[in-house]
Amino acid sequence: MLNILSSLDDNILLFFQESVRNPVLTPVLRLITTLGNGGAVWIALTVLLLLIPKTRQVGFMTTLSLIGTLLVNNILLKPLVNRTRPYEVIEGLTYLVRTPVDSSFPSGHSACSFAVACIMYRRLPRRYGVPALILAFLIALSRLYVGVHYPSDVLFGILSGVLISFAAEKLGDRIIKRRR
């Protein structure tokens, strides 16, 4: 079963490289993937939410989600699983960005993106939440396009981000209620 999943992962990445990559999309998706480096765009949005009194509670929840993804995905799972990056394993696969320094599983870009975007979607007006989810999806997709993650890394990153968003929201609500 694992061999089938691994083969599917490999074939999807090679499909992206051979059939989806093109001179128009490449600079766009390289830029989009860069927005997720170190959670930069999500940290910036969180700071903005914290600065505006009306959205401060949402900013507090997104802060918790960023801390949660850092702890669960980057500190716990990446070293524990220690999955090799796909371009190091799949013959002929090339990557389009700087060489990542950590392991492949799970996708931190995807986890961080969905952790923050899901809270924004549930807690803010749709005109803010929908674009946040679209950006999260594009960042996750870009990780496949640039060849630095397996599809299963991205899917697990999305799943962990969504779950962490619910946990951060619940914890945030509890803390906010106690402070009142």
N, CA and C atoms as an extended XYZ file, in Angstrom:
540
Properties=species:S:1:pos:R:3:atomname:S:1:resname:S:1:resid:I:1 pbc="F F F"
N         0.816       -1.195        0.000 N   MET     1
C         0.000        0.000        0.000 CA  MET     1
C         0.867        1.269        0.000 C   MET     1
N         1.922        1.266        0.830 N   LEU     2
C         2.828        2.415        0.867 CA  LEU     2
C         3.538        2.603       -0.466 C   LEU     2
N         3.854        1.507       -1.143 N   ASN     3
C         4.498        1.612       -2.457 CA  ASN     3
C         3.573        2.278       -3.466 C   ASN     3
N         2.277        1.983       -3.391 N   ILE     4
C         1.302        2.580       -4.302 CA  ILE     4
C         1.208        4.075       -4.038 C   ILE     4
N         1.125        4.457       -2.745 N   LEU     5
C         1.057        5.877       -2.395 CA  LEU     5
C         2.325        6.617       -2.808 C   LEU     5
N         3.454        5.984       -2.594 N   SER     6
C         4.725        6.601       -2.972 CA  SER     6
C         4.809        6.787       -4.481 C   SER     6
N         4.382        5.781       -5.220 N   SER     7
C         4.383        5.874       -6.682 CA  SER     7
C         3.432        6.966       -7.158 C   SER     7
N         2.281        7.077       -6.518 N   LEU     8
C         1.321        8.123       -6.862 CA  LEU     8
C         1.919        9.505       -6.594 C   LEU     8
N         2.541        9.667       -5.427 N   ASP     9
C         3.243       10.911       -5.095 CA  ASP     9
C         4.238       11.294       -6.191 C   ASP     9
N         5.073       10.335       -6.555 N   ASP    10
C         6.105       10.566       -7.572 CA  ASP    10
C         5.487       10.962       -8.911 C   ASP    10
N         4.467       10.217       -9.325 N   ASN    11
C         3.849       10.468      -10.629 CA  ASN    11
C         3.167       11.830      -10.692 C   ASN    11
N         2.562       12.243       -9.600 N   ILE    12
C         1.917       13.567       -9.564 CA  ILE    12
C         2.966       14.661       -9.740 C   ILE    12
N         4.078       14.544       -9.038 N   LEU    13
C         5.136       15.559       -9.163 CA  LEU    13
C         5.727       15.594      -10.569 C   LEU    13
N         5.936       14.433      -11.145 N   LEU    14
C         6.459       14.398      -12.513 CA  LEU    14
C         5.438       14.953      -13.506 C   LEU    14
N         4.147       14.722      -13.238 N   PHE    15
C         3.102       15.311      -14.078 CA  PHE    15
C         3.168       16.837      -14.011 C   PHE    15
N         3.296       17.370      -12.789 N   PHE    16
C         3.420       18.826      -12.635 CA  PHE    16
C         4.600       19.338      -13.448 C   PHE    16
N         5.736       18.665      -13.322 N   GLN    17
C         6.939       19.120      -14.011 CA  GLN    17
C         6.785       19.040      -15.525 C   GLN    17
N         6.224       17.968      -16.016 N   GLU    18
C         6.181       17.745      -17.460 CA  GLU    18
C         4.988       18.401      -18.149 C   GLU    18
N         3.862       18.557      -17.423 N   SER    19
C         2.646       19.015      -18.089 CA  SER    19
C         2.088       20.347      -17.600 C   SER    19
N         2.461       20.763      -16.404 N   VAL    20
C         1.878       21.986      -15.842 CA  VAL    20
C         2.868       23.146      -15.855 C   VAL    20
N         4.107       22.872      -15.545 N   ARG    21
C         5.103       23.953      -15.526 CA  ARG    21
C         5.196       24.631      -16.881 C   ARG    21
N         5.257       25.959      -16.840 N   ASN    22
C         5.415       26.719      -18.078 CA  ASN    22
C         6.004       28.082      -17.749 C   ASN    22
N         6.504       28.787      -18.751 N   PRO    23
C         7.189       30.067      -18.517 CA  PRO    23
C         6.299       31.163      -17.922 C   PRO    23
N         4.989       31.057      -18.088 N   VAL    24
C         4.084       32.062      -17.527 CA  VAL    24
C         3.821       31.785      -16.055 C   VAL    24
N         3.522       30.525      -15.710 N   LEU    25
C         3.193       30.167      -14.328 CA  LEU    25
C         4.390       30.156      -13.394 C   LEU    25
N         5.537       29.780      -13.903 N   THR    26
C         6.700       29.594      -13.026 CA  THR    26
C         7.037       30.823      -12.181 C   THR    26
N         7.187       32.014      -12.741 N   PRO    27
C         7.511       33.152      -11.865 CA  PRO    27
C         6.384       33.487      -10.887 C   PRO    27
N         5.148       33.278      -11.299 N   VAL    28
C         3.998       33.558      -10.420 CA  VAL    28
C         4.009       32.606       -9.229 C   VAL    28
N         4.176       31.306       -9.498 N   LEU    29
C         4.142       30.327       -8.407 CA  LEU    29
C         5.407       30.366       -7.557 C   LEU    29
N         6.512       30.775       -8.136 N   ARG    30
C         7.716       30.983       -7.308 CA  ARG    30
C         7.490       32.132       -6.328 C   ARG    30
N         6.842       33.191       -6.776 N   LEU    31
C         6.514       34.305       -5.898 CA  LEU    31
C         5.529       33.867       -4.812 C   LEU    31
N         4.508       33.136       -5.211 N   ILE    32
C         3.498       32.677       -4.241 CA  ILE    32
C         4.136       31.784       -3.192 C   ILE    32
N         5.004       30.866       -3.611 N   THR    33
C         5.637       29.984       -2.630 CA  THR    33
C         6.527       30.779       -1.678 C   THR    33
N         7.149       31.839       -2.177 N   THR    34
C         8.011       32.685       -1.342 CA  THR    34
C         7.206       33.400       -0.259 C   THR    34
N         5.953       33.735       -0.553 N   LEU    35
C         5.107       34.382        0.458 CA  LEU    35
C         4.963       33.515        1.709 C   LEU    35
N         5.026       32.203        1.516 N   GLY    36
C         4.890       31.293        2.649 CA  GLY    36
C         6.184       30.990        3.373 C   GLY    36
N         7.321       31.450        2.864 N   ASN    37
C         8.606       31.181        3.526 CA  ASN    37
C         8.591       31.703        4.951 C   ASN    37
N         8.852       30.814        5.879 N   GLY    38
C         8.870       31.200        7.289 CA  GLY    38
C         7.524       31.711        7.784 C   GLY    38
N         6.464       31.435        7.023 N   GLY    39
C         5.134       31.923        7.400 CA  GLY    39
C         4.988       33.426        7.253 C   GLY    39
N         5.858       34.042        6.449 N   ALA    40
C         5.952       35.511        6.392 CA  ALA    40
C         4.624       36.215        6.165 C   ALA    40
N         3.883       35.816        5.148 N   VAL    41
C         2.627       36.513        4.856 CA  VAL    41
C         1.622       36.313        5.985 C   VAL    41
N         1.645       35.137        6.616 N   TRP    42
C         0.692       34.840        7.691 CA  TRP    42
C         1.083       35.547        8.980 C   TRP    42
N         2.361       35.693        9.209 N   ILE    43
C         2.821       36.474       10.370 CA  ILE    43
C         2.447       37.933       10.172 C   ILE    43
N         2.655       38.449        8.971 N   ALA    44
C         2.299       39.845        8.687 CA  ALA    44
C         0.798       40.078        8.872 C   ALA    44
N        -0.022       39.158        8.373 N   LEU    45
C        -1.471       39.294        8.557 CA  LEU    45
C        -1.852       39.200       10.036 C   LEU    45
N        -1.193       38.332       10.765 N   THR    46
C        -1.461       38.204       12.198 CA  THR    46
C        -1.119       39.495       12.933 C   THR    46
N         0.020       40.087       12.616 N   VAL    47
C         0.402       41.364       13.236 CA  VAL    47
C        -0.639       42.433       12.917 C   VAL    47
N        -1.069       42.471       11.666 N   LEU    48
C        -2.107       43.431       11.269 CA  LEU    48
C        -3.393       43.207       12.059 C   LEU    48
N        -3.799       41.961       12.200 N   LEU    49
C        -5.006       41.647       12.977 CA  LEU    49
C        -4.847       42.063       14.443 C   LEU    49
N        -3.666       41.873       14.988 N   LEU    50
C        -3.414       42.253       16.384 CA  LEU    50
C        -3.417       43.769       16.585 C   LEU    50
N        -3.025       44.502       15.570 N   LEU    51
C        -2.965       45.967       15.674 CA  LEU    51
C        -4.340       46.633       15.610 C   LEU    51
N        -5.299       45.978       14.983 N   ILE    52
C        -6.638       46.556       14.829 CA  ILE    52
C        -7.508       46.069       15.981 C   ILE    52
N        -7.977       46.973       16.837 N   PRO    53
C        -8.754       46.543       18.011 CA  PRO    53
C        -9.929       45.612       17.679 C   PRO    53
N       -10.595       45.855       16.586 N   LYS    54
C       -11.770       45.073       16.215 CA  LYS    54
C       -11.417       43.619       15.867 C   LYS    54
N       -10.170       43.375       15.422 N   THR    55
C        -9.762       42.024       15.017 CA  THR    55
C        -8.701       41.427       15.941 C   THR    55
N        -8.474       42.066       17.052 N   ARG    56
C        -7.399       41.624       17.953 CA  ARG    56
C        -7.596       40.188       18.442 C   ARG    56
N        -8.839       39.814       18.739 N   GLN    57
C        -9.081       38.442       19.215 CA  GLN    57
C        -8.774       37.414       18.122 C   GLN    57
N        -9.129       37.730       16.892 N   VAL    58
C        -8.801       36.845       15.776 CA  VAL    58
C        -7.274       36.778       15.623 C   VAL    58
N        -6.606       37.897       15.773 N   GLY    59
C        -5.153       37.921       15.716 CA  GLY    59
C        -4.517       37.068       16.797 C   GLY    59
N        -5.128       37.076       17.981 N   PHE    60
C        -4.642       36.233       19.075 CA  PHE    60
C        -4.778       34.757       18.696 C   PHE    60
N        -5.906       34.404       18.083 N   MET    61
C        -6.128       33.014       17.668 CA  MET    61
C        -5.168       32.606       16.553 C   MET    61
N        -4.924       33.504       15.604 N   THR    62
C        -3.978       33.159       14.539 CA  THR    62
C        -2.550       33.054       15.089 C   THR    62
N        -2.244       33.840       16.111 N   THR    63
C        -0.942       33.707       16.778 CA  THR    63
C        -0.807       32.315       17.381 C   THR    63
N        -1.857       31.870       18.071 N   LEU    64
C        -1.844       30.521       18.653 CA  LEU    64
C        -1.690       29.458       17.568 C   LEU    64
N        -2.351       29.671       16.418 N   SER    65
C        -2.252       28.681       15.341 CA  SER    65
C        -0.839       28.639       14.750 C   SER    65
N        -0.200       29.791       14.642 N   LEU    66
C         1.180       29.820       14.147 CA  LEU    66
C         2.113       29.089       15.110 C   LEU    66
N         1.930       29.331       16.400 N   ILE    67
C         2.741       28.623       17.402 CA  ILE    67
C         2.463       27.131       17.333 C   ILE    67
N         1.193       26.762       17.178 N   GLY    68
C         0.816       25.351       17.084 CA  GLY    68
C         1.450       24.652       15.895 C   GLY    68
N         1.425       25.300       14.727 N   THR    69
C         2.033       24.659       13.548 CA  THR    69
C         3.548       24.557       13.700 C   THR    69
N         4.148       25.564       14.304 N   LEU    70
C         5.590       25.499       14.548 CA  LEU    70
C         5.928       24.299       15.437 C   LEU    70
N         5.182       24.155       16.538 N   LEU    71
C         5.458       23.065       17.477 CA  LEU    71
C         5.165       21.691       16.880 C   LEU    71
N         3.976       21.535       16.311 N   VAL    72
C         3.557       20.221       15.824 CA  VAL    72
C         4.327       19.815       14.573 C   VAL    72
N         4.360       20.700       13.584 N   ASN    73
C         4.934       20.307       12.297 CA  ASN    73
C         6.447       20.455       12.237 C   ASN    73
N         6.954       21.615       12.630 N   ASN    74
C         8.382       21.875       12.444 CA  ASN    74
C         9.253       21.282       13.544 C   ASN    74
N         8.784       21.360       14.779 N   ILE    75
C         9.625       20.879       15.879 CA  ILE    75
C         9.419       19.390       16.154 C   ILE    75
N         8.163       18.903       16.038 N   LEU    76
C         7.894       17.499       16.338 CA  LEU    76
C         7.972       16.595       15.104 C   LEU    76
N         7.117       16.839       14.107 N   LEU    77
C         6.965       15.886       13.008 CA  LEU    77
C         8.118       15.870       12.000 C   LEU    77
N         8.593       17.032       11.599 N   LYS    78
C         9.662       17.044       10.581 CA  LYS    78
C        10.890       16.240       11.029 C   LYS    78
N        11.423       16.464       12.235 N   PRO    79
C        12.581       15.657       12.658 CA  PRO    79
C        12.224       14.189       12.915 C   PRO    79
N        10.999       13.945       13.391 N   LEU    80
C        10.581       12.576       13.694 CA  LEU    80
C        10.455       11.736       12.431 C   LEU    80
N         9.784       12.267       11.420 N   VAL    81
C         9.577       11.538       10.165 CA  VAL    81
C        10.831       11.600        9.291 C   VAL    81
N        11.444       12.778        9.223 N   ASN    82
C        12.697       12.986        8.491 CA  ASN    82
C        12.633       12.483        7.044 C   ASN    82
N        11.578       12.863        6.355 N   ARG    83
C        11.390       12.429        4.964 CA  ARG    83
C        12.282       13.237        4.019 C   ARG    83
N        12.947       12.536        3.139 N   THR    84
C        13.830       13.149        2.148 CA  THR    84
C        13.000       13.937        1.138 C   THR    84
N        13.506       15.067        0.700 N   ARG    85
C        12.820       15.893       -0.300 CA  ARG    85
C        12.698       15.118       -1.617 C   ARG    85
N        11.599       15.332       -2.337 N   PRO    86
C        11.356       14.534       -3.549 CA  PRO    86
C        12.404       14.700       -4.645 C   PRO    86
N        12.951       15.886       -4.809 N   TYR    87
C        13.944       16.092       -5.870 CA  TYR    87
C        15.232       15.321       -5.602 C   TYR    87
N        15.430       14.868       -4.351 N   GLU    88
C        16.601       14.068       -4.022 CA  GLU    88
C        16.389       12.590       -4.341 C   GLU    88
N        15.116       12.212       -4.531 N   VAL    89
C        14.770       10.804       -4.697 CA  VAL    89
C        14.234       10.481       -6.090 C   VAL    89
N        13.421       11.359       -6.630 N   ILE    90
C        12.766       11.096       -7.913 CA  ILE    90
C        13.694       11.491       -9.057 C   ILE    90
N        14.084       10.498       -9.822 N   GLU    91
C        15.000       10.744      -10.932 CA  GLU    91
C        14.356       11.671      -11.960 C   GLU    91
N        15.074       12.732      -12.287 N   GLY    92
C        14.609       13.671      -13.297 CA  GLY    92
C        13.786       14.825      -12.766 C   GLY    92
N        13.401       14.788      -11.492 N   LEU    93
C        12.618       15.884      -10.927 CA  LEU    93
C        13.544       17.045      -10.575 C   LEU    93
N        13.202       18.226      -11.015 N   THR    94
C        13.985       19.412      -10.685 CA  THR    94
C        13.159       20.318       -9.794 C   THR    94
N        13.830       21.103       -8.979 N   TYR    95
C        13.138       22.048       -8.126 CA  TYR    95
C        13.480       23.456       -8.578 C   TYR    95
N        12.573       24.391       -8.248 N   LEU    96
C        12.670       25.737       -8.813 CA  LEU    96
C        12.972       26.831       -7.800 C   LEU    96
N        13.250       26.454       -6.575 N   VAL    97
C        13.531       27.439       -5.520 CA  VAL    97
C        14.800       27.038       -4.789 C   VAL    97
N        15.218       27.887       -3.854 N   ARG    98
C        16.389       27.538       -3.046 CA  ARG    98
C        16.168       26.204       -2.344 C   ARG    98
N        17.247       25.497       -2.111 N   THR    99
C        17.171       24.194       -1.453 CA  THR    99
C        16.686       24.357       -0.019 C   THR    99
N        15.549       23.736        0.319 N   PRO   100
C        15.078       23.792        1.708 CA  PRO   100
C        16.062       23.076        2.638 C   PRO   100
N        16.141       23.540        3.873 N   VAL   101
C        17.121       22.973        4.806 CA  VAL   101
C        16.527       21.907        5.719 C   VAL   101
N        15.200       21.831        5.799 N   ASP   102
C        14.587       20.836        6.669 CA  ASP   102
C        14.027       19.687        5.841 C   ASP   102
N        13.408       18.727        6.528 N   SER   103
C        12.874       17.575        5.812 CA  SER   103
C        11.520       17.892        5.187 C   SER   103
N        11.019       16.960        4.422 N   SER   104
C         9.871       17.206        3.550 CA  SER   104
C         8.508       17.076        4.237 C   SER   104
N         8.364       16.145        5.159 N   PHE   105
C         7.047       15.856        5.747 CA  PHE   105
C         6.922       16.436        7.140 C   PHE   105
N         5.831       17.153        7.390 N   PRO   106
C         4.790       17.647        6.495 CA  PRO   106
C         5.178       19.002        5.909 C   PRO   106
N         4.375       19.490        4.989 N   SER   107
C         4.633       20.803        4.408 CA  SER   107
C         4.293       21.895        5.417 C   SER   107
N         5.313       22.576        5.895 N   GLY   108
C         5.104       23.672        6.840 CA  GLY   108
C         4.387       24.848        6.198 C   GLY   108
N         4.688       25.108        4.925 N   HIS   109
C         3.995       26.181        4.201 CA  HIS   109
C         2.492       25.931        4.189 C   HIS   109
N         2.114       24.685        3.884 N   SER   110
C         0.690       24.341        3.804 CA  SER   110
C         0.034       24.396        5.179 C   SER   110
N         0.701       23.860        6.179 N   ALA   111
C         0.132       23.836        7.526 CA  ALA   111
C        -0.086       25.248        8.065 C   ALA   111
N         0.930       26.047        7.973 N   CYS   112
C         0.867       27.427        8.452 CA  CYS   112
C        -0.221       28.202        7.705 C   CYS   112
N        -0.265       28.035        6.403 N   SER   113
C        -1.231       28.752        5.578 CA  SER   113
C        -2.660       28.403        5.959 C   SER   113
N        -2.947       27.122        6.084 N   PHE   114
C        -4.321       26.718        6.397 CA  PHE   114
C        -4.678       26.969        7.852 C   PHE   114
N        -3.703       26.923        8.749 N   ALA   115
C        -3.997       27.222       10.153 CA  ALA   115
C        -4.510       28.648       10.310 C   ALA   115
N        -3.858       29.588        9.672 N   VAL   116
C        -4.262       30.996        9.770 CA  VAL   116
C        -5.481       31.282        8.890 C   VAL   116
N        -5.459       30.809        7.653 N   ALA   117
C        -6.542       31.113        6.715 CA  ALA   117
C        -7.884       30.564        7.187 C   ALA   117
N        -7.885       29.400        7.794 N   CYS   118
C        -9.155       28.826        8.275 CA  CYS   118
C        -9.758       29.659        9.398 C   CYS   118
N        -8.926       30.144       10.290 N   ILE   119
C        -9.429       31.019       11.355 CA  ILE   119
C        -9.961       32.309       10.751 C   ILE   119
N        -9.226       32.873        9.817 N   MET   120
C        -9.691       34.101        9.164 CA  MET   120
C       -11.025       33.864        8.452 C   MET   120
N       -11.157       32.720        7.816 N   TYR   121
C       -12.394       32.400        7.102 CA  TYR   121
C       -13.579       32.262        8.066 C   TYR   121
N       -13.337       31.610        9.191 N   ARG   122
C       -14.434       31.384       10.148 CA  ARG   122
C       -14.756       32.611       10.982 C   ARG   122
N       -13.776       33.480       11.219 N   ARG   123
C       -13.952       34.577       12.169 CA  ARG   123
C       -14.100       35.972       11.550 C   ARG   123
N       -13.705       36.125       10.310 N   LEU   124
C       -13.759       37.442        9.674 CA  LEU   124
C       -14.808       37.439        8.562 C   LEU   124
N       -15.211       38.611        8.106 N   PRO   125
C       -16.124       38.661        6.956 CA  PRO   125
C       -15.529       37.913        5.760 C   PRO   125
N       -16.387       37.344        4.952 N   ARG   126
C       -15.965       36.523        3.811 CA  ARG   126
C       -15.021       37.262        2.866 C   ARG   126
N       -15.150       38.584        2.760 N   ARG   127
C       -14.276       39.325        1.841 CA  ARG   127
C       -12.808       39.252        2.276 C   ARG   127
N       -12.562       38.869        3.522 N   TYR   128
C       -11.192       38.643        3.993 CA  TYR   128
C       -10.872       37.147        4.070 C   TYR   128
N       -11.842       36.371        4.525 N   GLY   129
C       -11.622       34.938        4.710 CA  GLY   129
C       -11.449       34.163        3.419 C   GLY   129
N       -12.249       34.482        2.404 N   VAL   130
C       -12.152       33.761        1.133 CA  VAL   130
C       -10.795       34.003        0.460 C   VAL   130
N       -10.339       35.259        0.326 N   PRO   131
C        -9.001       35.454       -0.257 CA  PRO   131
C        -7.891       34.771        0.553 C   PRO   131
N        -8.041       34.720        1.876 N   ALA   132
C        -7.042       34.033        2.704 CA  ALA   132
C        -7.005       32.551        2.365 C   ALA   132
N        -8.168       31.935        2.200 N   LEU   133
C        -8.203       30.513        1.832 CA  LEU   133
C        -7.650       30.280        0.428 C   LEU   133
N        -7.958       31.176       -0.482 N   ILE   134
C        -7.425       31.048       -1.846 CA  ILE   134
C        -5.900       31.142       -1.820 C   ILE   134
N        -5.368       32.097       -1.062 N   LEU   135
C        -3.915       32.223       -0.950 CA  LEU   135
C        -3.318       30.973       -0.311 C   LEU   135
N        -3.952       30.444        0.728 N   ALA   136
C        -3.454       29.222        1.378 CA  ALA   136
C        -3.407       28.070        0.377 C   ALA   136
N        -4.460       27.935       -0.405 N   PHE   137
C        -4.505       26.882       -1.416 CA  PHE   137
C        -3.402       27.076       -2.449 C   PHE   137
N        -3.201       28.301       -2.902 N   LEU   138
C        -2.161       28.573       -3.908 CA  LEU   138
C        -0.758       28.300       -3.354 C   LEU   138
N        -0.535       28.662       -2.091 N   ILE   139
C         0.773       28.382       -1.478 CA  ILE   139
C         0.997       26.874       -1.393 C   ILE   139
N        -0.025       26.126       -0.977 N   ALA   140
C         0.101       24.667       -0.893 CA  ALA   140
C         0.378       24.069       -2.278 C   ALA   140
N        -0.373       24.492       -3.266 N   LEU   141
C        -0.190       24.013       -4.632 CA  LEU   141
C         1.194       24.376       -5.166 C   LEU   141
N         1.667       25.558       -4.806 N   SER   142
C         2.983       25.995       -5.292 CA  SER   142
C         4.111       25.091       -4.809 C   SER   142
N         3.931       24.455       -3.667 N   ARG   143
C         4.974       23.571       -3.138 CA  ARG   143
C         5.168       22.348       -4.026 C   ARG   143
N         4.070       21.918       -4.663 N   LEU   144
C         4.162       20.819       -5.633 CA  LEU   144
C         4.781       21.320       -6.934 C   LEU   144
N         4.315       22.464       -7.360 N   TYR   145
C         4.778       23.039       -8.625 CA  TYR   145
C         6.290       23.251       -8.624 C   TYR   145
N         6.820       23.777       -7.516 N   VAL   146
C         8.264       24.051       -7.468 CA  VAL   146
C         9.083       22.807       -7.119 C   VAL   146
N         8.412       21.684       -6.830 N   GLY   147
C         9.088       20.399       -6.675 CA  GLY   147
C         9.755       20.126       -5.347 C   GLY   147
N         9.319       20.793       -4.277 N   VAL   148
C         9.992       20.594       -2.994 CA  VAL   148
C         9.205       19.757       -1.990 C   VAL   148
N         7.975       19.369       -2.348 N   HIS   149
C         7.153       18.528       -1.474 CA  HIS   149
C         6.412       17.480       -2.270 C   HIS   149
N         6.212       16.351       -1.639 N   TYR   150
C         5.323       15.328       -2.179 CA  TYR   150
C         3.877       15.775       -1.946 C   TYR   150
N         2.939       15.308       -2.775 N   PRO   151
C         1.530       15.622       -2.529 CA  PRO   151
C         1.061       15.199       -1.133 C   PRO   151
N         1.543       14.064       -0.639 N   SER   152
C         1.136       13.621        0.705 CA  SER   152
C         1.664       14.566        1.793 C   SER   152
N         2.825       15.176        1.577 N   ASP   153
C         3.338       16.185        2.520 CA  ASP   153
C         2.381       17.366        2.590 C   ASP   153
N         1.934       17.806        1.408 N   VAL   154
C         1.050       18.965        1.311 CA  VAL   154
C        -0.317       18.638        1.905 C   VAL   154
N        -0.857       17.462        1.568 N   LEU   155
C        -2.164       17.081        2.111 CA  LEU   155
C        -2.136       16.982        3.628 C   LEU   155
N        -1.083       16.378        4.177 N   PHE   156
C        -0.995       16.302        5.634 CA  PHE   156
C        -0.787       17.684        6.236 C   PHE   156
N        -0.019       18.529        5.578 N   GLY   157
C         0.157       19.898        6.057 CA  GLY   157
C        -1.172       20.637        6.113 C   GLY   157
N        -1.986       20.476        5.062 N   ILE   158
C        -3.311       21.104        5.044 CA  ILE   158
C        -4.162       20.569        6.184 C   ILE   158
N        -4.200       19.242        6.334 N   LEU   159
C        -4.994       18.630        7.394 CA  LEU   159
C        -4.542       19.089        8.772 C   LEU   159
N        -3.248       19.086        9.009 N   SER   160
C        -2.759       19.516       10.327 CA  SER   160
C        -3.060       20.992       10.557 C   SER   160
N        -2.935       21.816        9.508 N   GLY   161
C        -3.257       23.233        9.637 CA  GLY   161
C        -4.716       23.461       10.003 C   GLY   161
N        -5.611       22.732        9.341 N   VAL   162
C        -7.045       22.857        9.641 CA  VAL   162
C        -7.323       22.432       11.083 C   VAL   162
N        -6.769       21.300       11.487 N   LEU   163
C        -6.993       20.815       12.862 CA  LEU   163
C        -6.407       21.778       13.892 C   LEU   163
N        -5.223       22.270       13.629 N   ILE   164
C        -4.598       23.226       14.541 CA  ILE   164
C        -5.411       24.511       14.602 C   ILE   164
N        -6.027       24.908       13.497 N   SER   165
C        -6.855       26.127       13.511 CA  SER   165
C        -8.032       25.968       14.467 C   SER   165
N        -8.667       24.800       14.461 N   PHE   166
C        -9.782       24.566       15.385 CA  PHE   166
C        -9.301       24.573       16.836 C   PHE   166
N        -8.164       23.922       17.085 N   ALA   167
C        -7.616       23.882       18.446 CA  ALA   167
C        -7.229       25.282       18.918 C   ALA   167
N        -6.604       26.061       18.045 N   ALA   168
C        -6.190       27.422       18.404 CA  ALA   168
C        -7.404       28.308       18.665 C   ALA   168
N        -8.429       28.121       17.868 N   GLU   169
C        -9.656       28.906       18.046 CA  GLU   169
C       -10.313       28.568       19.388 C   GLU   169
N       -10.386       27.290       19.683 N   LYS   170
C       -11.002       26.853       20.950 CA  LYS   170
C       -10.183       27.341       22.143 C   LYS   170
N        -8.874       27.174       22.090 N   LEU   171
C        -8.001       27.643       23.164 CA  LEU   171
C        -8.085       29.154       23.292 C   LEU   171
N        -8.063       29.846       22.169 N   GLY   172
C        -8.174       31.303       22.181 CA  GLY   172
C        -9.461       31.767       22.833 C   GLY   172
N       -10.582       31.127       22.487 N   ASP   173
C       -11.870       31.462       23.107 CA  ASP   173
C       -11.825       31.270       24.622 C   ASP   173
N       -11.241       30.164       25.055 N   ARG   174
C       -11.143       29.889       26.506 CA  ARG   174
C       -10.315       30.959       27.217 C   ARG   174
N        -9.174       31.275       26.657 N   ILE   175
C        -8.299       32.280       27.279 CA  ILE   175
C        -8.979       33.632       27.310 C   ILE   175
N        -9.623       34.006       26.227 N   ILE   176
C       -10.307       35.306       26.154 CA  ILE   176
C       -11.441       35.364       27.178 C   ILE   176
N       -12.198       34.287       27.327 N   LYS   177
C       -13.294       34.261       28.310 CA  LYS   177
C       -12.762       34.369       29.732 C   LYS   177
N       -11.644       33.721       30.023 N   ARG   178
C       -11.048       33.779       31.368 CA  ARG   178
C       -10.551       35.179       31.698 C   ARG   178
N       -10.031       35.876       30.690 N   ARG   179
C        -9.502       37.217       30.921 CA  ARG   179
C       -10.603       38.228       31.195 C   ARG   179
N       -11.817       37.932       30.747 N   ARG   180
C       -12.952       38.832       30.972 CA  ARG   180
C       -13.408       38.640       32.360 C   ARG   180
